[in-house]
Amino acid sequence: MMISFLTDFGLQDDFVGTCHGVIAVIAPDARVIDVTHGIPPQAVLQGALVLLNTTRYMPVGVHLAVVDPDVGGNRRAVAVRTRDGRTFVGPDNGLLMLAADEAGVEAAHELTEPRYRLPDVSRTFHARDVFAPAAAHLANGVPVEELGPALEPRSLVRVGVPDPEVGRSQISATVLSIDRFGNVATNARRAHVDALGVSDGDRVEVRLTLDRYFAVVAGSFADAPPGELIVYEDSYGLVTLAISRGDAARLTGVSSGDELRIART
């Protein structure tokens, strides 16, 4: 059985390796795929979007995701089974539900059964003590119903993805994520750009709170010379601001959650 693993832990500390060790002890035959451990700290929405975007490319199995700013608080630990046979394991803070809802939620259970946790559960490392053991036992074939009491799927926390505001000459978009190359993904889609009446090769104005830039609408980085600011549709269908062979986030200073407006010139 496959376990995919996504967190905001980074790779400098021992957190990821320790969780791998817990899984290996309980389910030595499970294959673990590290999706990413580079989600920005506490960025639940970005983690949820990455989980949504990547799950469709993963084998059916267990999907362990931990971005958990409220660890040790009142948020629930859950396992969510979907109609296509996947089970998502993680905190009930919205992280799991964009992906789980897309697949169709069949059942949800709270992770309370002591047999499927480590003997000592810390207040601050539930990934090691609660979530990784649950994922490993599921990979071993333990039914999700044994992990704890059933939950009403409608009671699970969801995060909302904001919609862009589209006018006749301007899109007001929200920055959803920034990758390590400095590419700035927004909540706009190519259809929104098309609604402005622009196409590949046209120039648009990118408006931020204090600054304005001109960019070229492009199909790929190869469509612009090095150093050119471009607006393109990324591999997940999001309108993204980038610089050919450069770093758009560094140039513009934008962060996740900022407003970014794209206007017809």
Phi and psi in degrees as a GROMACS rama.xvg file:
@    title "Ramachandran Plot"
@    xaxis  label "Phi"
@    yaxis  label "Psi"
@TYPE xy
-93.0099  140.85  MET-2
-122.16  118.051  ILE-3
-90.327  151.65  SER-4
-139.186  121.651  PHE-5
-134.757  131.167  LEU-6
-150.551  177.613  THR-7
-108.266  24.7932  ASP-8
-77.2498  -21.0709  PHE-9
69.7954  -174.4  GLY-10
-121.136  3.60149  LEU-11
-76.3883  -35.8918  GLN-12
-96.2419  -176.997  ASP-13
-90.5543  3.25626  ASP-14
-60.6295  -48.2581  PHE-15
-64.8859  -47.5914  VAL-16
-61.2461  -38.813  GLY-17
-63.9994  -42.5149  THR-18
-63.7559  -39.7817  CYS-19
-58.517  -41.43  HIS-20
-63.1621  -42.7808  GLY-21
-60.0665  -45.0952  VAL-22
-63.2368  -42.4199  ILE-23
-65.0734  -34.6723  ALA-24
-67.5281  -43.5805  VAL-25
-81.2949  -40.3532  ILE-26
-133.112  73.3882  ALA-27
-62.7547  -20.4448  PRO-28
-92.2313  -4.28607  ASP-29
-71.6313  140.686  ALA-30
-96.0067  123.768  ARG-31
-104.098  125.503  VAL-32
-107.736  116.714  ILE-33
-81.2095  104.798  ASP-34
-68.9242  -56.3927  VAL-35
-168.567  150.405  THR-36
-123.207  22.4811  HIS-37
-107.432  15.6649  GLY-38
-60.565  134.193  ILE-39
-55.8689  145.021  PRO-40
-51.9302  129.848  PRO-41
66.0429  12.1026  GLN-42
-86.0099  79.0327  ALA-43
-62.9634  -45.5388  VAL-44
-62.3831  -44.1392  LEU-45
-63.3563  -40.3674  GLN-46
-62.3457  -41.4509  GLY-47
-63.1712  -39.4319  ALA-48
-67.5428  -41.6985  LEU-49
-65.0024  -40.6434  VAL-50
-61.8475  -43.5537  LEU-51
-60.2474  -47.9964  LEU-52
-67.8609  -32.4627  ASN-53
-96.3798  -24.5283  THR-54
-59.0823  -37.5388  THR-55
-63.517  -16.6303  ARG-56
-100.183  2.6813  TYR-57
-99.0761  150.743  MET-58
-60.6222  154.874  PRO-59
-64.8063  129.729  VAL-60
-178.847  -142.226  GLY-61
-104.136  133.454  VAL-62
-118.648  102.37  HIS-63
-92.9236  120.809  LEU-64
-135.946  130.616  ALA-65
-137.428  103.527  VAL-66
-131.392  105.456  VAL-67
-137.422  67.8429  ASP-68
-63.4551  -19.6632  PRO-69
-102.975  22.8051  ASP-70
-54.8672  136.529  VAL-71
87.196  -6.15455  GLY-72
-96.9999  -146.877  GLY-73
-92.7817  -3.27441  ASN-74
-65.6843  147.581  ARG-75
-86.8382  153.752  ARG-76
-98.3988  130.306  ALA-77
-137.348  159.28  VAL-78
-125.402  131.064  ALA-79
-122.1  118.122  VAL-80
-95.4736  138.143  ARG-81
-113.315  165.988  THR-82
-66.201  -20.0402  ARG-83
-91.1743  9.77821  ASP-84
93.5525  3.07655  GLY-85
-84.8808  155.782  ARG-86
-131.447  123.857  THR-87
-99.5588  131.891  PHE-88
-123.977  130.367  VAL-89
165.957  -167.637  GLY-90
-75.6477  149.466  PRO-91
-87.305  71.7858  ASP-92
-130.503  14.4512  ASN-93
100.732  -15.307  GLY-94
-57.4229  -39.2173  LEU-95
-87.2544  -19.6729  LEU-96
-85.2158  -22.9756  MET-97
-61.3451  -44.9963  LEU-98
-71.794  -43.1549  ALA-99
-66.3052  -41.4977  ALA-100
-65.0299  -37.2562  ASP-101
-62.1301  -37.8346  GLU-102
-78.8339  -21.1814  ALA-103
96.8175  106.484  GLY-104
-74.1885  128.213  VAL-105
-102.26  -38.5342  GLU-106
-160.217  157.292  ALA-107
-141.101  143.039  ALA-108
-139.257  143.039  HIS-109
-83.7689  140.763  GLU-110
-87.9295  85.2474  LEU-111
-120.078  -13.0295  THR-112
-71.7894  117.146  GLU-113
-59.18  -28.2883  PRO-114
-62.4047  -23.3829  ARG-115
-111.998  24.3796  TYR-116
-122.133  170.105  ARG-117
-72.7123  155.87  LEU-118
-58.8677  -38.2576  PRO-119
-113.825  119.039  ASP-120
-104.866  116.947  VAL-121
-75.4485  165.806  SER-122
-81.9364  -17.0686  ARG-123
-122.759  0.418777  THR-124
-134.708  61.1596  PHE-125
-69.2429  -22.0481  HIS-126
-58.8662  -42.259  ALA-127
-76.1437  -43.0327  ARG-128
-94.376  -22.8294  ASP-129
-121.334  -55.8787  VAL-130
-73.4725  -47.5798  PHE-131
-62.8851  -44.1316  ALA-132
-60.6253  -42.4005  PRO-133
-60.8867  -45.3827  ALA-134
-61.1197  -41.7692  ALA-135
-65.7415  -42.4062  ALA-136
-65.9176  -38.1019  HIS-137
-61.8564  -41.112  LEU-138
-63.5319  -27.4003  ALA-139
-79.3525  -5.14379  ASN-140
103.533  4.09671  GLY-141
-65.0752  128.135  VAL-142
-63.7504  142.257  PRO-143
-59.2613  -27.8552  VAL-144
-63.0324  -23.8658  GLU-145
-80.4412  -11.4682  GLU-146
-78.189  -17.9912  LEU-147
160.026  -178.994  GLY-148
-67.053  150.815  PRO-149
-68.0404  147.3  ALA-150
-119.691  149.085  LEU-151
-71.7661  118.651  GLU-152
-53.0838  -32.5605  PRO-153
-66.9767  -18.0955  ARG-154
-82.4134  -10.4396  SER-155
-70.3799  143.5  LEU-156
-71.3747  136.35  VAL-157
-119.622  150.44  ARG-158
-107.746  143.638  VAL-159
-97.8947  139.315  GLY-160
-97.5644  118.146  VAL-161
-64.9208  146.725  PRO-162
-90.4086  144.91  ASP-163
-71.4223  155.272  PRO-164
-97.0453  122.334  GLU-165
-114.246  116.972  VAL-166
-106.284  -172.284  GLY-167
-70.8032  -27.2636  ARG-168
-129.251  2.84332  SER-169
-153.389  143.77  GLN-170
-110.029  128.978  ILE-171
-102.409  105.527  SER-172
-110.279  164.796  ALA-173
-115.238  135.634  THR-174
-71.7397  121.107  VAL-175
-93.8772  -39.0477  LEU-176
-160.511  160.299  SER-177
-133.299  124.848  ILE-178
-89.3903  179.199  ASP-179
-68.4006  -13.9792  ARG-180
-89.2244  -2.8395  PHE-181
84.1431  13.9123  GLY-182
-78.0233  133.403  ASN-183
-108.43  102.386  VAL-184
-87.6747  137.472  ALA-185
-117.347  177.133  THR-186
-86.2554  3.8644  ASN-187
-82.8813  155.76  ALA-188
-117.913  167.365  ARG-189
-60.2197  -33.8103  ARG-190
-60.3799  -31.7424  ALA-191
-68.7293  -40.3879  HIS-192
-65.983  -42.1317  VAL-193
-59.9633  -33.2627  ASP-194
-65.5037  -20.0185  ALA-195
-77.1689  -10.3907  LEU-196
83.4795  24.5029  GLY-197
-114.849  157.597  VAL-198
-141.463  178.102  SER-199
-54.4042  133.116  ASP-200
98.1391  -18.271  GLY-201
-78.3602  155.063  ASP-202
-98.4274  142.277  ARG-203
-128.907  162.087  VAL-204
-103.018  129.889  GLU-205
-103.102  116.561  VAL-206
-109.211  125.67  ARG-207
-111.109  -175.141  LEU-208
-58.5998  -44.1379  THR-209
-116.778  -18.5796  LEU-210
-125.056  159.72  ASP-211
-132.557  143.332  ARG-212
-135.702  157.321  TYR-213
-106.266  138.41  PHE-214
-136.434  159.57  ALA-215
-103.428  133.292  VAL-216
-73.2614  123.929  VAL-217
-135.348  157.79  ALA-218
-87.3373  -28.9406  GLY-219
-159.74  172.937  SER-220
-62.0536  -30.9061  PHE-221
-67.4136  -13.7286  ALA-222
-83.223  -1.79155  ASP-223
-134.599  148.564  ALA-224
-72.1111  157.057  PRO-225
-52.967  135.742  PRO-226
91.522  -8.32743  GLY-227
-81.1729  132.997  GLU-228
-78.4428  129.327  LEU-229
-128.857  156.468  ILE-230
-117.832  122.58  VAL-231
-143.624  166.607  TYR-232
-92.0127  120.015  GLU-233
-79.602  -177.108  ASP-234
-68.9407  -11.2736  SER-235
-107.978  10.2699  TYR-236
86.785  10.953  GLY-237
-95.8507  137.804  LEU-238
-70.4604  125.948  VAL-239
-130.008  140.382  THR-240
-97.0753  130.633  LEU-241
-149.094  169.52  ALA-242
-121.795  128.76  ILE-243
-59.7822  114.858  SER-244
60.697  33.4049  ARG-245
-144.989  -167.541  GLY-246
-127.668  100.891  ASP-247
-69.3193  -34.6379  ALA-248
-64.6958  -40.3043  ALA-249
-67.0529  -40.5072  ARG-250
-63.0193  -46.7105  LEU-251
-90.4471  -22.2125  THR-252
74.3224  17.2496  GLY-253
-76.8465  158.531  VAL-254
-132.029  163.505  SER-255
-56.7286  135.937  SER-256
95.6739  -14.3912  GLY-257
-71.0936  154.457  ASP-258
-85.1461  138.644  GLU-259
-136.296  121.377  LEU-260
-108.112  136.317  ARG-261
-115.849  120.078  ILE-262
-122.775  144.645  ALA-263
-69.7567  136.438  ARG-264
